[in-house]
Amino acid sequence: MLIDESERTFKRGIIVTATVVKVLDKIVLCKLDNGLDAVIHRDNLLGNTDVKLIEAMKVGFVISGRIDEISYDKEERFQVSLKCKTKDLESHADFIDPSLRSLIPDEDIKNYNLQIEQKS
């Protein structure tokens, strides 16, 4: 990687901090702390509300988001997509690779399920 990150410290599901650099109609462009650019799609920030993105976000705002996707092309341009809704930040469950489920101790799964039940 071109940055001081590894697959362990910078991957899908990790929560990162981003600074808003531009607000468009349907996306927010951000700069991550590690220098990479990121994009937040309107649906991953506001959901189905009638609030306009330009009303909700301003240049310079600092926002936390969970990495949803990291993509790059042959020219080594990276694009990071973030999810910033509360439900995305609260739970890591949607970002666990099913093939790694066997590595998670059963006790941790039970504790996680207990927390979900208590919130309901």
N, C-alpha and C positions, 0 to 999 in steps of 0.2 A: 504494500500500500504506500501511497505517497505521503501519508500523514502518520503521526505517532499513535496509531491505533493498530489493533490486531483483530482477528476474527472473534476473539473473546471479548474485547472491549467495545467493539463497534459492529453490531449485527442487528438483525430484525428483532424487535421486542425491547431493545434497550431504550430507556428514557434519557432524552438529551435536552439541552437548553438551546434555544434559537432566538436570534434577534431579527425582528421584521425589518426588511430593507425595501420592500415594495408591496403595495396592495393593489391587486387587479380585481376585475369583476368576479372571477370564479376561483382565483388562487391567491395565496400569500407567498411571496418569495422571502426566504430567510437565509441567514448565515449562521451556521453552527459554531460552537466554541472552538472546534478543531479546524475551522476554516472552510469546510465544505459548504456548498449551497444546498438548500433544502426547499421543498415546496409543500404547502399544506393546501389541499383542495377544500373548497367551501364545505362540502358534506362531511369532511373529517374534522371540522372545527365547529360549525354551527348546526349542522343537521338540517332538518326541514322547517326552519323558522323563516319568517319574512324579513328578518334583519339583514340589511345589506352589509357585505364584508367591509366596505369602506367605513361604515359606522362602528363596527365592532373592533377593528384592528387599525393601528396607526404605526407609521414608520418609527422605529426605535423601541417598540414594545418588546419585552423579553417574555418568551412563552416556553412552557415545557411540552414536549411531545414524545410519543413513542414511535420509534422507527418502524414503519410499515413495510418499506421496500427500499432496497439499495440497488440501483441499476447503473450500468456503465456501458459505453460503446467502445468500438475499436480505437477511437481517438482519445481514449482515457478520460472522457468527461463523465463525471459522476453525477447522479441525481438521487437525492434522498427524499422519500415521501414520508411525511409524519402524520400521525393521528393524534388529535389533541382534545377529543371529547373526554369528559370526566370518566365515563365507563371504560374507555381505552386506557386511561392512566391508572385506574384503580386495580384492574385485574390483568395479570400476565397470562392467564389461561389461554387466550386466543393466539398467543405467540409461541406456545410450546410445540416443538416439533413432535408429532405423534410417535416417530421412531425412537425418540429419546424418553418416552414415558416410563419405560422399564427402569431408567436410571434414577427416577424420583422416588424417594422412600414413601411407602404407604402412609406413614405417619404425617408426612407433609401434605399429602392429598387429603387425608381426613381433616386436618386442621384447616386447609383451604375450603373444603366443603362446609365445615362448621361456620366459618366466617361468612360465607355466602348465605347460608340459612339465617344467620343472625341479622343480616342486613335486610332480608325479605320481610 
